[in-house]
Amino acid sequence: MLDNTKTADWTETEWDAFTTWLKGMLHSDKVEVTFIKADGSERVMNCTLQPELLPKVEKKELAEDAKPRKENTTSMRVFDLDLQEWRSFTIKKVKKIQVTIG
């Protein structure tokens, strides 16, 4: 379980390592993430980034002058398995992670 009293003192390197670990877990398993929303309320989300559980998306052709999207390092975009929609959460607002393996 993630302990917010300890994560308050994490360095950016530790947050980067946590983000990398969490992305890896989301790509291989279903994850229950408990986090604090922007309005201060707590939310529990069952989510994943497992390719076989994501909706099929048609590739759009980019315009020649289109700029690539900059990666957001403060929030994580995931697929909410209950709502069947894309959602995101602020990484530093995560309170708890529960992973279901298999």
Order of alpha helices (4+ residues) and beta strands (2+ residues): alpha-alpha-beta-beta-beta-beta-beta
